[in-house]
């Protein structure tokens, strides 16, 4: 038997040369490298603990990578085909929380929204917070489930367009302090919306999509407050620092831009990925670290206290379905979507 003379380093080199980042606008970016902050790599903020294939993370849309959420340093939720799965790292056990292949009938009525049964939903995005799971899917599907109650509280389609897709969902507490699920407002834009995120105080809404420009809007009225200019392609991810002063936006131009909400005339800093678009961004609850994930192979952890100038690069092989810090900031989960080696 001959030796397989192909090391991991050689495969990485070949992968970097052959990988084709998906770009829609294809604008020249000769000056982009000059604008990017030089991050000192090689730090070790988070150590590798283990990888499990007992649950297999999957994706349904190549541009949407928010399908993994941690609720503690031992508990993470992810999509596995038509199932929302719960993985407990302490007991090394996975269990099905929700099966969306079967008919889903809502158990509650919600103000301003028409509930309707769903079946065989292809989940494209999800969020989980305060024991509430919200998931969006193809054909405009929206599902809401109280994690401590059986069944699905609410489900419907946000549109009658069969080609529509729910690209992003977010869970936040409104400024009045109440936690409820209701249709507060609807507003439309000239371009497809790919991602939204609400500021920690619930007052501002970051809106990103099929445009190089991003918007900051009033979360209640939907009125645009300010446009953010600097990216070269379409945007698909965003996250707010817990102090509410910094917004991070991820783009297909392979960069993450940081914006100081007190001065939005230009980005505060530009961080570059290694190989592809920035498809997911998360901050730790204490604001110390920010993680940004590419579509495949690379997750970058940035130390915010260093002025975003020091980082750790997690190097793996496979499509990334999502990233999530635990609420106590002690653990980072990464979903790897692969037909054979799908894992967490």
ABEGO torsion letter per residue (X at the ends): XBBBBBBAAAAAAAAAAABBBBBAAGBBAAAAAAABBBBBBGBBABBBABBBAABBBBBABAABABABBBABAABBBBBBEABBBBBBAAAGBBBBABBAABBBBBABBBBGBBBBBBBGBBBABBBBBGGBBBBBBBGGBBBBBBAABBEBABBBBABABAABBBABBBBBBBAAGBBBBBBABBBBBABBBABBBBBAAGABBBBBBBBABBBBBBAAAGBBABBBBGBABBBABBBBBAAGABBBBBBAAGBBBBBBAABAABBABBBBBAABBBABBBBBAAGABBBBBBABGBBBBBBAAAGGABBBBBBBBEBBAEBBBBAAGABBBBBBBBAAABBX
